[in-house]
Amino acid sequence: MPYVNIKITREGATPAQKAELIKGVTDLLVRVLDKNPATTFVVIDEVAMEDWGVGGLPVEAYRTSLKSSS
């Protein structure tokens, strides 16, 4: 009974995009690990950008630093 938790920043992923993620992850587990899709759980958590950090920075500052370094 696989359980997959996807965390993304809350930036407007559409219901169609979320459905595609759920289907894609489920299909991958079926193909690679021969898991039963009926018992495969996929949960998408949306996290506010100010609650997520990368490399010691809030996500927004991290993204800004990437843009300024290119």
N, C-alpha and C positions, 0 to 999 in steps of 0.2 A: 504494500500500500504506500506508494510514493507520495511525499508531501513536498511541494516546491513553493518557496516563498520568494516572490520577486518584489524588490523595493525600487521604486522610481521616485524622482522628485515630482511634486504636484505642479505640473506645468501644462495640464490640459491634454493628457492622453485621451483619445476618444474611446467610446465604448467599442467601436470596431477594432481599434488598435489593441485594446486589452483582450478582446475575443481572439484576435490573431495570435497574441502571445500565449494565451491559454491553450489554444489548439496546437500551436507549434511545439510548445514544451511537452504536451501530452504525446504528440506524434513522435517526438524524439525519444521519449522514454519507451514507447512501444517498439520503435525500430531498433534502438541500441540495446535495451535491457529486457525486451519482451515483456513489458509490464502491461497489465490489464488497464485500459483507459477508464473503465467503469470504477476503478478503485484508485485512480490517480487524482490527487488534489493539487490545484494550483491556486495560490492566493497572491493577489497583487496589493501591496501596501503603497499608498502614496504619501510621501513625507514632504512636509514644507521645506523649502530650500534653506530657511534659517535654522532648521533642525538637522542639517546634513553637512558634514565637513569632509574635506579631502586634503591630505598633505598639510594638516594643521590650519587650514583656512575654511571658512564657510564656502559652500559651493559657488555662490555668486562671485566672491573674491577670487576663488581658484580659477574660475572660467575667465575672469578679467585678466588674471596674470598670464593665462595661456595665450589670450589674444594679443597682449602687449609684447609677448616674447616671440611672436611669429613675424 
